[in-house]
Amino acid sequence: MGLIVKQHAPHYQWGDNCDGWHLVKTDALSVIQENMPPGTEETLHFHTNAQQFFFILNGTATFEKNGAYVDVGERQGFYIQPGEHHRIFNKTDHDLEFIVISQPMAHGDRTSVFE
């Protein structure tokens, strides 16, 4: 691997018109750039094995983690440990862009939490 450009990275859609681009995708490490339109959110869930670090590129994210809420702005990060119930919201009127790094890969290691 060498230079990685989002426009050439594998793309997928999730949730309600949210987008993701796999910048790095191995069993041991996942780096994804994601975009969430205004007013979108993900479902509450946890990962048994994966730890995650979210880094906000543009916009403000609202995270729920274990029942507490925190706003995270541009050039700020947020850490999730395995087993922590969490989700991300875009409660703003602008797109939210961020990088999520998972170790090991979080795909296939996700359990929904029913409220």
Steps between C-alpha positions, in 0.01 A plus 500: 500500500604856445309814423130472586245738350138501622364533146663165407424319828222237521172677581192380688180654633360447847213630711291778348709619201831492687819418307823324586829447317737221608844665506656196671318168541682208659392255770727680748426863406224701337521868404182645351411854396128556551244766418170549684238739358317739736256336742637145467599257774620146542339234716622435853745209497824360639800303379625198691861519376554825311615825652426811296632852464293764319669816371274782380611666174205735440194578709397402851413147608288408799597168656300292743723272704362289784204740540704825506507753214795709382549737205828460310614774263741533210853374565384321814486127563288257698603154627274194541618188685369150423166435670399866533150575369528785252366682196568818304253772400517794261262743668616796288387654171829411326669179387720327758828352375723283715755220505429189706789269584414153631741244638433222421250561219151576641301358206357168615559597866188709558209426730192723503367622833123513512368796698 
